[in-house]
Amino acid sequence: MEVLWEKILFWKKKPRMYKQDVDFVLHHIEEQNITVVEVLIEPYKGVKYHYLQARIVEDEGLARLQYGYTLLEPGEHDIDDLNSDEEFFIIMGDILQEILLKQIEHDEQTGTDNTQKFNPQ
């Protein structure tokens, strides 16, 4: 089931910065050409999903991170419960923000100018 979600990027409180290989791990599935995120933190440990196309939308001075995702393995959760769990959405948004920041950092170091929409598949 594909779901679309938006996250306002500029919160009054600082978002938690999740670390790859500590809080989440990325698995590339060659046959499907997708990258799967596996959450390593409680209470979502074992949940696996992948992002669909992501973009930043600016509206009245606020930037929102808009992305779709597909849950692949709900871990010990009900899929419908996860799809309506606001805390899980926030965590997914924070993880995606970390992935995007790492990509930007990589692009700056390598001199890559990637202005297209980010497609994390």
C-alpha atoms as one frame of an Amber mdcrd trajectory, in Angstrom:
protein
   0.000   0.000   0.000   1.494   3.341  -1.059   0.971   6.277   1.260   1.755
   9.962   0.826   2.909  11.973   3.809   4.171  15.476   4.407   6.423  16.737
   7.173   7.091  20.375   7.959  10.864  20.678   7.918  11.309  23.656  10.196
   9.925  22.668  13.581  10.256  24.900  16.620  12.002  22.040  18.354  15.013
  20.442  16.740  14.177  17.090  15.124  16.006  14.059  16.386  18.882  13.158
  14.126  18.814   9.458  13.436  22.051   7.750  12.500  22.466   5.167   9.771
  23.599   1.769  11.069  22.602   2.796  14.603  18.921   3.809  14.392  18.199
   2.494  10.905  19.911   0.470   8.214  19.562   0.611   4.430  19.284  -2.545
   2.316  19.425  -2.389  -1.466  17.204  -4.986  -3.144  18.847  -5.468  -6.535
  16.006  -7.487  -8.112  13.482  -4.706  -7.445  15.984  -1.838  -7.674  14.787
  -0.314  -4.389  16.441   0.685  -1.150  14.681  -0.575   1.956  14.889   1.181
   5.309  14.870  -1.110   8.340  14.148   0.665  11.626  16.379  -0.450  14.510
  14.826   1.566  17.351  11.937   0.684  19.623   9.004   0.540  19.351   9.348
   0.219  15.554  12.273  -2.178  15.478  12.007  -4.531  12.507   9.662  -2.350
  10.450  10.818  -2.229   6.823   9.666   0.218   4.188  10.905   2.085   1.164
  10.397   5.662   0.112   8.764   6.629  -3.107   9.565   9.931  -4.755  10.366
  12.720  -2.275  10.391  16.483  -2.693  10.540  19.695  -0.718   7.485  21.924
  -1.103   7.720  25.574  -0.060   4.536  27.361   0.996   4.325  30.749   2.723
   7.881  30.575   4.031   7.618  27.021   5.341   9.264  24.036   3.740   7.552
  20.666   3.867   9.139  17.362   3.055   6.625  15.436   0.985   7.182  11.756
   0.331   5.448   8.525  -0.377   6.357   5.193   1.125   5.412   1.552   0.972
   5.461  -0.628   4.073   7.098  -3.935   3.245   7.264  -5.576   6.679   5.339
  -4.158   9.643   7.439  -5.943  12.258   5.179  -6.615  15.218   2.717  -3.889
  14.207  -0.512  -3.885  12.271  -0.028  -2.194   8.885  -3.149  -0.056   9.307
  -1.967   1.075  12.747   1.434   2.070  11.329  -0.196   3.968   8.466  -2.059
   6.107  10.999   0.732   6.416  13.593   1.880  10.049  13.681   5.030   9.245
  15.694   6.046   6.700  13.027   5.494   9.350  10.306   7.736  11.764  12.199
  10.464   9.133  12.512  10.240   8.284   8.804  10.456  11.980   7.946  13.467
  12.457  10.227  15.191   9.419   8.699  14.502  10.698   5.192  15.831  14.109
   6.201  19.047  12.428   7.409  19.352  10.484   4.135  18.810  13.676   2.104
  21.365  15.617   4.153  23.930  12.842   3.637  23.201  12.905  -0.107  23.643
  16.690  -0.230  26.906  16.384   1.712  28.103  13.693  -0.698  27.125  15.796
  -3.721  29.012  18.798  -2.331  32.132  16.696  -1.713  32.057  15.158  -5.181
  31.005  18.329  -7.004  27.752  16.753  -8.177  24.922  19.158  -8.984  21.756
  17.126  -8.526  18.767  19.448  -8.828  16.244  16.814  -9.865  13.589  15.392
  -7.558  15.065  12.920  -5.124  13.918   9.401  -5.878  15.124   7.222  -3.000
  14.070   3.997  -4.653
